[in-house]
Amino acid sequence: MNDKTKTKEQLIDELEELHKKITELEALVEIRHTRVEEKLKAAREHAQNIIDSSNDMIISVDNDRRIVEFNRAAEENFGYRKEEVLGKHVDMLYKDPEDGNTRSKKVRDSGKMVTEITNVRKDGTTFPAFLSATVLKNTAGEAIGVMGISRDTTDRKRAEEERLRRERLEGVLELAGAACHELNQPMQTISIHLELLLEETPDDSQFRERLKTIEKHIARMSEITGKLRKITKYETREYVGGIKIIDIDKSSE
């Protein structure tokens, strides 16, 4: 009887010991699980901080092209708060929605894309942007969406336009200087001979009227060369055939 009682007691002790170990293991697993969750949370927060601290706009969409990420740079450039666009279709950010759809197909077909686009802000204004997009995949290699990193190129385009404007102006100034130099000497020669002809031609002569006409045109040519020398900016006007030519009057103001 005592042996049987002792065996039962031993069994109870063993069960209690086993329960204790199970409890300890569960606690250990819970601790490790908590630590893993904390590490995952820290990693997500770190990744979000990197995304939000970026000077570039970072926007991610799911497979239905619904916005799932919209960083602070995107908020500042587009004028939307993140909460306003999450779940919305990304075409709302394109000036031409069809253009957005076309580029989406391109990046999904090739896996990545670098291009220039035209975006539209909340207030309706537009701006050019340089976009680098790539397909996002899960651990199984399945496409789960697209991430785009873009930058407003308004300032760069303005700088490029200013550079081209200066180059055009330099070209115009060189041409104007050469034209003035080449025209002045023959104009002076013509003016001298014209004065001599006017002195020798009677006031009532019909030929004198023609000489006076020539004199007016020479004065006009002198006025034009004077304006050419004063050109300080590049302004154009419409000409025959839809082409544009330099507006001498506005360019020399």
Secondary structure, DSSP 8 states (H G I E B T S, - for coil): -HHHHHHHHHHHHHHHHHHHHHHHHHHHHHHHHHHHHHHHHHHHHHHHHHHHH-SSEEEEEETT-BEEEE-HHHHHHH---HHHHTTSBGGGGBSSHHHHHHHHHHHHHHSEEEEEEEEE-TTS-EEEEEEEEEEEE-TTS-EEEEEEEEEE-HHHHHHHHHHHHHHHHHHHHHHHHHHHHHHHHHHHHHHHHHHHHHHHS-TT-HHHHHHHHHHHHHHHHHHHHHHHHT--S--EEE-GGG-EEE-HHHHT-
